[in-house]
């Protein structure tokens, strides 16, 4: 599995982030995983921008996380802070290509429209 470092401007949001492209890796996501530590994350990638294919669930995720949805230009088009465990389906307001799952508090200074690098 490919891994990436995710940056906003010069700030590293997460290092060694798994780049999930297979249906199984995206479906599994963070289910049954340990709590994300600062600097960790998970990047879910679709083949084209979509709302349905970038929706997520928190079933069997036992900790809260922050979420960023990005378009093909890696621009933040939506975000959710403090997504609670066992939340049903959550989706972006606009079609996205990437879903970045990060530890709580990671995205508080990331505005909509920000462009990430990975």
Secondary structure, DSSP 8 states (H G I E B T S, - for coil): --EEEEEETTEEEEEEEEEE-SHHHHHHTTTT-----TB-EEEEEEEEEESGGG-B--TT--S-EEEEEE-TT-BEEEEEEEE-TT---B--SS-EEEEEEE-TTTTTT--TT-BEE-
